[in-house]
Amino acid sequence: MHPSSLLHSLKWLLSGLLLASLMACSTVDHGKAPSLERGASWVVLPFANHTETPLAGNRAEAVALALLQAQNIGTVQRYPGHVQQESLFDGSENKRQEEALAWAREQNLRYALTGAVDEWRYKVGVDGEPAAGVTLQIIEVSSGQTLWSGAGGKSGWSREALSSVAQKLIRQLLRAGLASTR
């Protein structure tokens, strides 16, 4: 084999491996985007924290709120109640969620975004890669029906911020859930 064709083949092989490794850093699954009313009122409800990282749910809520507001889909607010989860095994998660949804109904809000954080950490090891795992749900407030849900996990490079990885993941999930609203 000629050296230049060998080098060309090697470049293609390395490019393919690099692309495959980049794709392996993220996994996202979601349902079909629902038809949502543009200009509707939205609320970001409490996110459950299923991690050992304190306030991970609050952090994900803040990112989701900012990204949802940036979509220019209508008015967006955050549930004002105190809903901080005290511990990983706090059993009152469903009660807090129902209280927040009842409040949203009283406010005559149309849609709610809620979710859970399943991973929010830097992986142990030399590189300390950031990793985030999130589930999101879009709920019709009046009926309590889940219109859309998605789940994803993403890891980043050792010099990347965890908040950046989480923001990319939440943005990707929101784009999928809001695709028919645009």
N, C-alpha and C positions, 0 to 999 in steps of 0.2 A: 504494500500500500504506500502511496506517495505521502511524504511527510506533511504536505500542506492539506491533503484531504483528511489525514489522521487528526491534524490540529483542528480542522473544521468540524469533524465529527465529535471531538472531545469538547469543543465549545458548545455544541448543541446539547450534548449529554449533561454538561455542567449547568447550562441554562435551564434544562428540564428539571434537574434535581433541585435547583434553587427555587424554581416556581412551585414545585411540589412541596418543598419545606415551608414556603410562605403560606400556601393554602392550608397546610396542616395546623397552622397556628390559630385557626378560627373555625368554629362550628356553629351554625345557625339553622334553626328549624322554626317554621311558622305556618300559620294557616293563610288562606286566601284573604286579601284585604277586603273589609266590608265597605259598603257604600255609606259614607259618613256625610252628614250635613256640614257644608262649609259655612263658617261664620258662627258655629254653635259655641255654647259655653262648655268649658272643660274644667276639670279639677284633677290634680294629682293627689291621689290618696296615699296613705302610708305604705311603704314597702316593707315586707317582712325581712328580717335579717337572720338567715340560716347559717351564718358564719361565726367564727370566733373573733372576728374583727369588730370592735365596738363602733357603733354608729354607721356601719356599712350601708344599712337601709336608708338612713338619712342622706348619706352622700349620693347614693344612686337616685334618690328622689330629686335632689337638687339638680343633678345633671339632666335627668329626664324633664324636669320643669323647664329648664333653660332651652333644651332642644325642642320641646313641644312648642314653646313660645316662638322660637325661631322659624317654625313651620308656617306661621301666619294663618292658622286655621280657624281662629276665633279667639275669644277671651279665655285665658288660662290662669287658674289660681291654684294655690296649694292649700290643702286642708289645714286649718289653723289650730286644731286640737293638739294637745300634748299626747303623743303616741310613742314616745321612745321605748323601745323594747329593752327591758332591763337585763335579760340574760338569754343565752342561747336556747334554754329550755323553758322559756316563758310560755305558759299555756293559754294566755289570754289574747293571742294573735287574732283569732276569728272574731272575738267580741269587739276588739278595736276596729277591725275592718268593717263590721256591720254598723258600728256607731258612726264611722266616717261616711259610709254610704247613706245612712239615714240623714246625716247633716247635709250631704249633697242634694238629696231629694228635697229637703226643706228650702234649699237655695234655688230650686228649679234649674239645676244644672243638667246639661244634656248627656255628656260623656265623662267618664272617669278613666284615668290611667292608673294602674296599680301594678304591683309586681313583687318579686322576691329576689334577694341577693343570695346566691348559693356559694359564690367564691369571690373573695376580695382580699388579695394578699400578694406578697412577693414570695415566689417559690424558694424553698430552702436550697442552698447550693452556692457554688462559686459565682454564678452569674446573677442570681436573685431575680429571675424574670418575673415581671408583673403578670397577674392572672385575674380575670374577672369572669364571673358566671352570673347571668341575670335572666329572669323570666319576666315578661310583661303581659298585661291583659288590658284590653279596651273594653269597658263595661258601659252598657246603656243604663244610665242612673235610674230612670223611672221603673224599669222592670228588674234590674239587677242582673240581666242577661249578659254573659260574656260574648262579645261580638267577634273578638279576635284574640289570639294568644300566640306568643312566640317565645322561644328560649334560645340562648346562645352562650357560648363560652369563647373567650379569646385570651391569648397570652401574647406578650410583647417581648421585645429585646431587653437585655439587661440594663441599658441606659435609658429606657423609656419609662415614663411616669405611669403609675397605676391608674391615676385619674384619666390620662390620655387613652389608655387601653379601654377603660370602662366607657368613656365617652364615644369612642369609635363603635363599640359593640352596641350601646344603647341607640346611637344614631342609626346604625344598620337595621336594628329591629324596628324602630319607629318608622323608618322609610317604608319598610315592608307593610306595616300595619296601616299606614296612612296613604298608601299608594293610590287608592281610588278617590281620595279627598282633593287631590291637586287639581 
